[in-house]
Amino acid sequence: MNLYDCKILLVDDEKALREMVCGFLEHAGFRHVSAAENCREAEKRFFAESPHLILLDVMLPDGDGFSLFKRLRKITEVPVIFLSARDEDESRLRGLGLGADDYITKPFLPEELILRVTAVLKRVYRVKFVQEEMIALGKCQVDMGSGLVHWNPVAHEDRDEAVRNGELTLTAKEYAILQKLAQERGRIVTIDALCDAVWREENYGYENTLVVHIRRLREKIEEDPSHPKYLLTVRGLGYRLV
């Protein structure tokens, strides 16, 4: 199962927060997000939709999240993350003590929510991000399964023989860069994020090296590497794959 196909049910009585959280999740790529404003509506949606994860507010107009959680636990083991404005340890421990999978205190950062949702889904269902197998970039296609760049027949005599013959191989660093850009296709990926994707925890000081790998990657995927059309530089921020 693809991570982004998991169904998420949000239960919260604040309309603005429901809209905001649903927006966060959908922007992150989750395709099936629904919301309920009270316990009654939440139970109806649960039986109708069979969600893979529930984001559950503690204080609701027709009851509380703890009681709803207990009712659902009698019939299902669906993972639950509590959302609450309460920051007291007692409330947090109560939620976790009941068997909840996580507890987030409002207000929270969008990145924190996405990370926790992703962590719970991957742990419970062992789901994975589905990588795009073939990335089309003009006259070439990158096979992410093999790390090969396939070019359509071209007549550019100024390109090297390997390109004219139709196939190039990505290095490990080039593959990691392109993979990260493809995951965020259309959006800006910062220099720090790319360095982290390539060099992991030892990413400090690799900005200049990243520029070299970007240039070499462009030589393999761009018709005119000096005037790129697909792997673009966003000055002062990072790069974007369009």
C-alpha positions as CSV (number, residue, x, y, z in Angstrom):
1,M,0.0,0.0,0.0
2,N,1.2,3.5,-0.9
3,L,1.6,5.9,2.1
4,Y,-0.4,8.5,0.3
5,D,-3.4,6.2,-0.3
6,C,-3.9,5.9,3.5
7,K,-7.2,7.4,4.6
8,I,-7.0,9.9,7.4
9,L,-10.0,11.1,9.6
10,L,-9.6,14.3,11.5
11,V,-12.0,15.0,14.4
12,D,-12.0,18.5,15.8
13,D,-14.7,21.1,16.6
14,E,-12.7,24.1,15.3
15,K,-13.5,24.7,11.7
16,A,-10.4,26.8,11.0
17,L,-8.2,24.1,12.4
18,R,-9.9,21.4,10.4
19,E,-9.4,23.3,7.2
20,M,-5.8,24.1,8.1
21,V,-4.9,20.5,9.0
22,C,-6.6,19.1,6.0
23,G,-4.7,21.6,3.9
24,F,-1.4,20.5,5.4
25,L,-2.1,16.8,4.8
26,E,-3.3,17.3,1.2
27,H,-0.4,19.5,0.4
28,A,1.9,16.8,1.7
29,G,0.4,14.4,-0.8
30,F,-2.3,12.5,1.2
31,R,-5.2,11.9,-1.2
32,H,-7.9,10.8,1.2
33,V,-8.5,13.2,4.1
34,S,-11.9,13.7,5.7
35,A,-13.0,15.6,8.8
36,A,-15.7,15.5,11.5
37,E,-16.6,18.2,14.1
38,N,-18.0,16.0,16.9
39,C,-18.1,12.4,18.2
40,R,-21.4,11.5,16.5
41,E,-20.2,12.6,13.0
42,A,-16.8,10.9,13.7
43,E,-18.4,7.5,14.4
44,K,-20.5,7.8,11.3
45,R,-17.5,8.6,9.1
46,F,-15.5,5.9,10.7
47,F,-17.9,3.2,9.8
48,A,-18.5,4.6,6.3
49,E,-14.9,5.3,5.4
50,S,-12.7,2.8,7.5
51,P,-9.8,5.2,7.9
52,H,-6.3,4.0,8.4
53,L,-5.5,6.8,11.0
54,I,-7.6,9.1,13.2
55,L,-6.4,12.5,14.4
56,L,-8.6,13.0,17.5
57,D,-9.2,16.2,19.5
58,V,-9.6,15.7,23.2
59,M,-12.4,18.3,23.8
60,L,-15.4,17.9,21.6
61,P,-18.9,19.4,21.9
62,D,-20.8,16.2,22.5
63,G,-18.2,14.3,24.5
64,D,-14.5,13.9,24.8
65,G,-11.9,12.2,22.6
66,F,-10.9,9.8,25.4
67,S,-14.4,8.4,25.6
68,L,-14.7,8.1,21.8
69,F,-11.3,6.4,21.7
70,K,-12.4,3.8,24.2
71,R,-15.6,3.0,22.2
72,L,-13.6,2.6,19.0
73,R,-10.9,0.5,20.7
74,K,-13.6,-2.1,21.4
75,I,-14.0,-2.8,17.7
76,T,-10.8,-1.7,16.0
77,E,-7.1,-1.2,16.4
78,V,-6.9,1.7,14.0
79,P,-4.0,4.0,15.1
80,V,-5.0,7.3,16.8
81,I,-3.1,10.5,17.4
82,F,-4.6,12.8,20.0
83,L,-4.7,16.5,19.3
84,S,-5.2,18.8,22.3
85,A,-4.6,22.4,23.5
86,R,-3.9,20.8,26.9
87,D,-0.2,20.7,27.7
88,E,-0.5,19.1,31.1
89,D,1.4,15.9,31.5
90,E,-1.7,14.2,33.0
91,S,-3.8,14.6,29.9
92,R,-0.9,13.5,27.6
93,L,-0.2,10.4,29.8
94,R,-3.9,9.6,29.9
95,G,-4.1,9.5,26.2
96,L,-1.0,7.4,25.7
97,G,-2.0,5.2,28.6
98,L,-5.3,4.4,26.9
99,G,-3.2,3.0,24.0
100,A,-3.0,6.0,21.6
101,D,-0.2,6.0,19.1
102,D,0.9,9.6,19.7
103,Y,-0.2,12.9,21.3
104,I,0.4,16.3,19.8
105,T,-0.2,19.5,21.7
106,K,-1.7,22.5,19.9
107,P,-0.4,24.7,18.4
108,F,1.9,22.6,16.3
109,L,4.0,23.1,13.2
110,P,2.8,21.6,9.9
111,E,6.1,19.7,9.6
112,E,5.7,18.2,13.0
113,L,2.2,16.9,12.2
114,I,3.3,15.4,8.9
115,L,6.3,13.7,10.4
116,R,4.2,12.2,13.2
117,V,1.5,11.0,10.9
118,T,4.0,9.5,8.5
119,A,5.9,7.8,11.3
120,V,2.7,6.2,12.7
121,L,1.4,5.0,9.3
122,K,4.8,3.5,8.4
123,R,5.1,1.8,11.7
124,V,1.6,0.3,11.8
125,Y,1.1,-0.6,8.2
126,R,4.7,-0.7,6.9
127,V,3.7,1.5,4.0
128,K,6.3,3.1,1.8
129,F,6.6,6.2,-0.4
130,V,6.0,5.2,-4.0
131,Q,8.7,6.6,-6.1
132,E,8.0,7.6,-9.6
133,E,9.6,4.9,-11.7
134,M,10.0,6.9,-14.9
135,I,10.7,10.7,-14.9
136,A,10.0,12.3,-18.2
137,L,12.2,15.4,-19.0
138,G,11.7,16.6,-22.5
139,K,13.6,14.2,-24.9
140,C,14.9,12.0,-22.1
141,Q,13.4,9.7,-19.5
142,V,15.1,8.7,-16.3
143,D,14.4,5.2,-15.1
144,M,14.6,5.5,-11.3
145,G,14.6,1.7,-11.0
146,S,17.9,1.3,-12.9
147,G,19.4,4.8,-12.6
148,L,19.6,5.0,-16.4
149,V,18.9,8.1,-18.5
150,H,17.3,7.2,-21.8
151,W,17.4,9.7,-24.6
152,N,15.2,9.8,-27.6
153,P,17.2,9.9,-30.9
154,V,18.6,13.4,-31.1
155,A,20.5,15.2,-33.8
156,H,22.5,17.6,-31.6
157,E,26.0,17.2,-32.9
158,D,27.3,19.3,-30.0
159,R,26.3,16.6,-27.5
160,D,28.6,13.9,-26.6
161,E,28.4,10.4,-28.2
162,A,26.9,8.8,-25.1
163,V,23.9,11.1,-25.3
164,R,23.5,10.6,-29.1
165,N,23.6,6.8,-28.5
166,G,20.7,7.2,-26.1
167,E,21.8,6.0,-22.6
168,L,23.6,7.5,-19.6
169,T,24.1,6.2,-16.1
170,L,23.5,8.3,-13.0
171,T,26.1,8.2,-10.2
172,A,24.8,7.5,-6.6
173,K,25.0,11.2,-5.7
174,E,23.2,12.3,-8.9
175,Y,20.5,9.7,-8.2
176,A,20.0,10.9,-4.7
177,I,19.7,14.5,-5.8
178,L,17.2,13.7,-8.6
179,Q,15.2,11.5,-6.3
180,K,14.8,14.3,-3.8
181,L,13.9,16.8,-6.5
182,A,11.4,14.4,-8.0
183,Q,9.7,13.8,-4.6
184,E,9.1,17.6,-4.4
185,R,8.6,18.1,-8.2
186,G,7.4,21.6,-8.9
187,R,8.4,22.9,-5.5
188,I,11.7,24.5,-4.3
189,V,14.1,22.1,-2.5
190,T,16.6,24.0,-0.4
191,I,20.3,23.5,-0.6
192,D,20.3,22.2,3.0
193,A,17.5,19.7,2.2
194,L,19.5,18.4,-0.9
195,C,22.7,18.1,1.1
196,D,20.9,16.2,3.8
197,A,19.4,13.9,1.2
198,V,22.8,13.1,-0.3
199,W,25.2,13.2,2.6
200,R,22.8,12.6,5.5
201,E,24.0,13.6,9.0
202,E,27.4,14.6,7.6
203,N,26.0,17.3,5.3
204,Y,27.8,20.4,6.6
205,G,30.1,22.2,4.1
206,Y,28.9,20.3,1.0
207,E,27.3,23.3,-0.8
208,N,30.0,23.7,-3.3
209,T,30.2,20.0,-4.0
210,L,26.4,20.0,-4.5
211,V,26.9,22.6,-7.3
212,V,29.3,20.3,-9.1
213,H,26.9,17.3,-8.9
214,I,24.0,19.5,-10.1
215,R,26.1,20.6,-13.1
216,R,27.0,17.0,-14.0
217,L,23.4,15.9,-13.5
218,R,22.3,18.7,-16.0
219,E,24.8,17.4,-18.5
220,K,22.9,14.1,-18.5
221,I,19.2,15.3,-18.4
222,E,19.2,18.6,-20.2
223,E,19.4,19.2,-23.9
224,D,21.4,22.3,-23.3
225,P,23.0,22.1,-19.9
226,S,24.1,25.7,-20.0
227,H,20.5,26.8,-20.3
228,P,18.5,24.3,-18.3
229,K,14.8,23.9,-18.8
230,Y,14.0,21.3,-16.1
231,L,16.5,21.4,-13.3
232,L,16.3,25.1,-12.4
233,T,18.3,27.2,-9.9
234,V,16.2,29.3,-7.5
235,R,18.7,31.9,-6.5
236,G,19.4,32.1,-2.8
237,L,17.2,29.2,-2.0
238,G,18.0,26.0,-3.9
239,Y,16.7,24.1,-6.9
240,R,13.4,23.0,-8.5
241,L,12.5,20.2,-10.9
242,V,9.8,21.3,-13.3
